[in-house]
Amino acid sequence: MTHIEVGELGRSQHALTDAQGRALARSGVVTATPSALTPGLWEVAATGKVGVARVGDLDVWITPKLPIDRLLFLVGYAADPTAWRDDTVHLDARDGLIPAIGQALWRQTERALRQGLLQGYKTVEETSYVMRGRLREADQLRRHHGRVIPMELRHDDFTVDIPENRILLAALTRMLTVPRVDAESRRRIGGLRMRLAEVTSLVSGGRLPAWRPSRLNQRYVPALRLAEVVWRATSPEHALGHVPASGFLFDLPKVFEAFVTVAMGERLHAAHGGRAEPQFPCHLDEARTVRMKPDLVWFSGGRPAAVLDAKYKRESPSGYPNADLYQLLAYCTTLGLARGHLVYAKGAAEAAVHRIGSAGVRIHCHALDLTLPPPQLLDSVNRLTDAIAADADMEPTIGNRWAG
């Protein structure tokens, strides 16, 4: 097994075969470019994802610049801001991202199962010669044409095969497929899977079953939150030609975008009323052929009052410097707003105000320090949100479809 390590913002050179280099380039996990000067040498660079992936016979390790507990907080808060706090999961980050999450998963699961497996009622439909529950009359007539037995029955079983246990089993099973999980975690996870032997495994490619926090499953909640994070970050094995690939990856631009839109949307609704619309669909042109989706639009009084986009890093596609500004200017023009907001991760861009005189638009660039402890980070998000709301356009620009 060949090991490749690269930092979130870095690049490195590695001796690879043509097949390995091409598979890596096609994986989307990193970019891989052959050297023009040295045959067999490939330059590997991160693409915004962090974690670990196995591509054929290559182990690719992409290390985040963020502390691991901060990264997990962003992921968890975006999924459920009411339940996820800094102490939801305790991580030992000394050995890296994957070992830390593997250890946290089995520890939280062991804690959840300490009082035994949670049980609940599950509706079962079966064919039986012994009466139990209620007869499914329509199925009985359709399948047995008037015969009394066997019987088509429906009954409720009090069982451990419930959504909460199925979610834990699914995450534990997925974690065992991830490279770099330490031996102790693998042993502990294997033991926990044995305890869940009577629970139905999820079909490959399926979705996690729905669940909701309650008094009955309260002891499971931290483990379930972490299990959902593991499920989303682990990709089921898929084929790249004849090259298998699997991994545990966080897409940082998507993580940041989700955190900002959820945290700011929650604050706008709670403190300023109106409604916050993430990924609001709109069109640049009157023919409605050019579609756009700002990350967050805040409506007040039934009209757009503020628009923002969250960017983990400054976007500069080849040949299009300052693409973020052009994009937000298009949003402001379409929504009839004189102000727009770009929210960056600190270090990607500096706070600034850009005045576009001919359009009468100001674009404000803000920076969030993601290394702050979660309470301070949320405070800074709230202060920024309040400032945006206080400076919002309460009167739309004349000429747009929201104007009175």
C-alpha positions in Angstrom: 0.0 0.0 0.0 1.4 3.4 -1.0 0.7 6.3 1.4 0.2 9.9 0.2 -0.1 12.7 2.7 -1.0 16.3 1.8 -2.2 19.3 3.8 -5.5 20.9 3.2 -3.8 23.9 1.6 -0.7 22.1 0.4 0.7 20.0 -2.4 3.3 17.3 -2.6 5.1 15.2 -5.2 5.0 11.4 -5.3 6.4 8.6 -7.5 3.4 6.9 -9.0 2.7 4.6 -11.8 0.6 6.0 -14.7 -2.4 3.8 -13.6 -2.1 5.1 -10.0 -1.8 8.7 -11.1 -4.8 8.5 -13.4 -7.0 6.8 -10.8 -6.1 9.5 -8.3 -6.8 12.2 -10.8 -10.2 10.7 -11.6 -11.2 10.2 -7.9 -12.0 13.8 -7.2 -10.4 13.4 -3.8 -7.3 15.4 -4.8 -5.8 16.6 -8.0 -3.0 14.7 -9.6 -0.8 16.1 -12.4 2.1 14.3 -14.0 5.4 16.2 -14.0 6.5 17.6 -17.3 10.2 17.1 -16.4 10.4 13.9 -14.4 8.6 10.7 -15.7 6.8 8.8 -13.0 6.5 11.9 -10.7 3.1 13.3 -9.9 2.1 16.5 -8.1 -0.8 15.9 -5.7 -2.9 18.8 -4.3 -5.9 19.0 -2.0 -9.3 20.1 -3.5 -11.1 21.3 -0.4 -11.7 17.9 1.1 -10.0 16.6 4.3 -9.9 13.1 5.7 -8.7 9.8 4.3 -9.5 7.9 1.2 -8.3 4.6 -0.3 -8.1 4.8 -4.1 -7.0 1.4 -5.5 -3.7 0.6 -3.7 -3.2 4.2 -2.5 -4.0 5.6 0.9 -4.5 9.3 0.6 -4.4 11.3 3.8 -5.5 15.0 3.7 -4.9 16.8 7.0 -7.2 19.8 8.0 -5.8 23.1 9.2 -8.7 23.4 11.6 -8.5 21.7 15.0 -10.4 18.4 14.7 -12.9 19.3 17.5 -13.8 22.6 15.7 -14.3 20.8 12.4 -16.6 18.3 14.0 -18.5 21.1 15.7 -19.2 22.8 12.4 -20.4 19.6 10.8 -22.6 18.7 13.8 -24.1 22.2 14.3 -25.1 22.5 10.7 -27.0 19.2 11.0 -28.8 20.1 14.2 -28.1 23.4 15.9 -30.4 22.6 18.8 -28.6 19.5 19.9 -24.9 19.8 19.0 -22.6 21.7 21.4 -18.9 21.6 22.0 -19.1 18.9 24.6 -21.4 16.6 22.6 -18.4 14.4 21.6 -15.0 14.4 23.3 -12.2 13.8 20.9 -8.6 12.8 21.5 -7.1 14.6 18.5 -3.4 13.7 19.1 -3.4 10.8 16.6 -5.3 12.7 13.8 -8.8 13.0 12.4 -9.7 9.4 11.7 -8.4 7.7 14.9 -10.0 10.5 16.9 -13.4 10.0 15.4 -13.1 6.2 15.5 -12.3 6.3 19.2 -15.1 8.8 19.8 -17.6 6.6 18.0 -17.0 3.4 20.0 -16.8 5.4 23.3 -20.1 7.1 22.7 -21.7 3.9 21.5 -20.5 2.0 24.6 -21.9 4.7 26.8 -25.3 4.6 24.9 -25.5 0.8 25.3 -24.3 0.7 29.0 -27.9 0.1 30.2 -28.6 -2.4 27.5 -30.0 -2.1 23.9 -32.8 0.3 23.5 -36.1 -1.4 22.6 -39.2 -0.2 20.9 -42.2 -1.4 18.9 -41.8 -2.4 15.3 -44.7 -3.3 13.0 -44.3 -6.7 11.4 -46.3 -8.2 8.5 -45.9 -11.9 8.1 -47.6 -15.1 6.9 -48.3 -17.5 9.8 -50.3 -20.5 10.8 -50.7 -19.1 14.4 -53.0 -16.2 15.0 -51.1 -13.1 16.3 -52.1 -9.5 16.0 -54.6 -8.5 13.3 -55.6 -10.2 10.0 -54.7 -8.3 6.8 -58.0 -9.1 5.2 -57.3 -7.8 1.7 -54.0 -9.6 1.5 -55.6 -12.8 2.8 -58.3 -12.8 0.1 -55.8 -11.9 -2.7 -53.2 -14.4 -1.8 -55.2 -17.4 -0.4 -58.6 -17.1 -2.2 -60.8 -17.9 0.8 -58.6 -20.4 2.6 -58.4 -19.9 6.3 -54.7 -20.8 6.7 -52.0 -19.7 6.3 -52.9 -16.2 7.6 -51.6 -12.8 6.5 -51.0 -11.0 9.8 -49.9 -7.7 11.1 -48.6 -7.2 14.7 -46.3 -5.1 16.8 -43.1 -6.6 18.1 -41.2 -5.2 21.1 -37.7 -5.5 19.7 -34.2 -4.1 19.5 -34.5 -3.8 15.7 -35.4 -0.1 15.8 -34.0 2.9 13.9 -31.7 4.0 16.7 -29.9 0.7 16.8 -29.8 0.4 13.1 -28.1 3.8 12.8 -25.5 2.8 15.3 -24.8 -0.5 13.5 -24.6 1.3 10.2 -22.0 3.8 11.4 -19.9 1.1 13.2 -19.9 -1.0 10.0 -18.9 1.9 7.8 -16.2 2.9 10.2 -14.5 -0.5 9.8 -14.0 0.3 6.1 -12.1 3.5 6.7 -8.3 3.4 6.4 -6.2 4.4 9.5 -8.7 3.4 12.1 -6.5 2.1 15.0 -6.4 -1.5 16.1 -8.0 -0.8 19.5 -10.9 1.0 17.9 -11.4 -1.8 15.4 -11.5 -4.4 18.2 -14.0 -2.3 20.2 -16.2 -1.6 17.1 -16.2 -5.3 16.3 -17.4 -6.1 19.8 -20.2 -3.5 19.6 -21.4 -4.9 16.3 -21.7 -8.3 18.0 -23.9 -6.7 20.6 -26.1 -5.4 17.8 -26.3 -8.8 16.1 -30.1 -8.9 16.2 -30.4 -5.5 14.5 -31.0 -5.4 10.7 -28.1 -4.1 8.6 -28.9 -1.3 6.2 -28.8 -2.1 2.5 -25.7 -0.8 0.7 -26.5 2.6 -0.7 -29.6 3.1 1.5 -30.5 6.0 3.7 -30.4 6.1 7.5 -33.8 5.5 9.0 -35.6 8.5 10.5 -35.6 9.1 14.3 -36.2 12.0 16.7 -34.8 12.7 20.1 -37.2 11.8 23.0 -37.1 11.0 26.7 -36.8 7.3 25.9 -33.7 7.5 23.6 -32.0 10.4 25.5 -29.0 8.3 26.4 -28.5 7.4 22.7 -28.5 11.0 21.3 -24.8 11.9 21.4 -23.9 8.5 19.8 -26.6 9.0 17.2 -25.4 12.5 16.3 -21.8 11.2 15.8 -23.1 8.1 13.9 -24.9 10.5 11.5 -21.6 12.4 11.0 -19.8 9.2 10.3 -22.4 8.0 7.8 -22.3 11.3 5.8 -18.5 11.4 5.7 -18.0 7.8 4.6 -18.6 7.1 1.0 -19.8 3.6 0.0 -17.3 1.7 -2.2 -17.7 2.6 -5.8 -15.8 1.8 -8.9 -13.6 4.2 -10.9 -13.2 1.9 -13.9 -11.6 -1.1 -12.3 -10.2 0.9 -9.4 -12.2 0.7 -6.1 -12.3 3.7 -3.8 -13.7 4.3 -0.3 -13.1 7.0 2.3 -14.0 9.3 5.2 -14.0 12.8 3.8 -15.4 16.2 4.8 -15.9 18.7 1.9 -14.9 21.9 3.7 -16.5 24.4 1.4 -19.8 22.6 1.9 -19.3 22.2 5.7 -18.6 26.0 6.0 -21.5 27.0 3.8 -23.9 24.7 5.8 -22.7 26.0 9.1 -23.0 29.7 8.1 -26.4 29.4 6.5 -27.8 27.4 9.4 -26.3 29.6 12.2 -27.2 32.9 10.6 -30.6 31.7 9.4 -31.4 30.6 13.0 -30.3 34.0 14.4 -32.2 36.0 11.8 -35.4 34.1 12.5 -35.0 34.2 16.3 -33.9 37.8 16.7 -35.2 39.7 13.7 -38.3 37.8 12.5 -39.1 37.4 8.8 -37.9 34.3 7.2 -34.4 33.1 6.1 -34.3 31.1 2.8 -31.2 28.9 2.3 -30.3 28.2 -1.4 -33.0 30.5 -2.6 -33.8 29.8 -6.3 -34.0 32.9 -8.5 -33.2 33.9 -12.1 -30.8 36.6 -13.4 -32.7 37.2 -16.6 -36.4 38.0 -17.5 -36.6 34.8 -19.6 -35.7 32.8 -16.4 -33.0 30.8 -18.2 -30.1 31.8 -16.0 -30.7 30.1 -12.6 -29.0 31.3 -9.4 -29.1 30.1 -5.8 -27.7 32.5 -3.2 -26.7 30.7 0.0 -29.1 32.7 2.2 -31.7 35.3 1.5 -33.5 37.0 4.4 -37.1 38.2 3.7 -38.6 40.9 5.9 -42.1 42.2 5.2 -42.4 39.8 2.3 -39.5 41.3 0.4 -35.8 40.5 0.2 -33.9 42.5 2.8 -30.4 40.8 2.8 -28.5 38.3 0.7 -25.2 36.5 1.6 -22.9 33.9 0.2 -20.6 31.8 2.4 -17.1 31.0 0.9 -14.6 28.8 2.7 -12.0 30.3 0.4 -11.9 32.9 -2.2 -13.1 31.6 -5.6 -10.8 32.6 -8.5 -11.5 30.3 -11.5 -9.0 30.5 -14.3 -9.4 33.7 -16.1 -12.1 35.0 -13.7 -10.5 36.8 -10.7 -12.9 38.2 -8.1 -15.6 35.8 -9.3 -17.2 35.9 -5.8 -17.9 39.7 -6.2 -19.4 39.3 -9.7 -21.6 36.5 -8.3 -22.9 38.6 -5.4 -23.4 41.6 -7.6 -25.7 39.5 -9.8 -27.6 38.4 -6.7 -28.1 42.0 -5.5 -29.2 43.1 -9.0 -31.7 40.3 -9.3 -33.1 40.8 -5.8 -33.1 44.6 -6.0 -30.7 45.1 -3.0 -28.2 47.8 -2.6 -26.0 45.7 -0.2 -24.8 42.2 -0.3 -22.5 40.1 2.0 -19.7 37.6 1.5 -18.8 35.6 4.5 -15.4 34.0 4.4 -13.4 31.8 6.7 -10.7 34.0 8.3 -7.5 33.8 6.3 -9.3 33.3 3.0 -10.1 37.0 2.6 -9.9 40.2 4.7 -12.9 42.3 5.8 -13.6 44.9 3.1 -16.3 47.0 1.5 -16.5 47.2 -2.3 -18.6 50.0 -3.8 -19.9 49.4 -7.3 -20.9 53.0 -8.2 -22.6 52.4 -11.5 -24.8 49.7 -10.0 -25.4 51.5 -6.7 -24.4 48.4 -4.8 -22.0 47.8 -1.8 -20.5 44.4 -1.2 -19.3 43.7 2.3 -16.7 41.0 2.9 -16.7 39.5 6.4 -14.3 37.0 8.0 -15.2 34.4 10.6 -12.5 33.0 12.9 -13.2 29.2 12.9 -10.5 28.5 15.4 -12.5 30.3 18.2 -14.1 28.0 20.8 -17.7 27.2 19.8 -19.4 29.7 22.2 -17.3 32.5 21.0 -17.7 31.5 17.4 -21.5 31.5 17.7 -21.3 34.9 19.4 -19.3 36.3 16.5 -21.9 34.8 14.1 -24.7 36.4 16.0 -23.0 39.8 16.1 -22.4 39.7 12.4 -25.9 38.6 11.7 -27.3 41.4 13.8 -25.1 43.9 12.0 -26.4 42.6 8.6 -30.0 42.8 9.8 -29.5 46.4 11.1 -28.1 47.4 7.8 -30.6 45.6 5.7 -32.5 47.0 2.7 -36.0 47.5 4.0 -37.0 49.3 0.8 -36.4 47.4 -2.4 -34.7 49.0 -5.4 -37.2 50.4 -7.9 -37.6 48.1 -11.0 -37.4 44.7 -9.4 -40.4 42.4 -9.0 -40.6 42.9 -5.2 -41.0 46.7 -5.5 -44.3 48.1 -4.5 
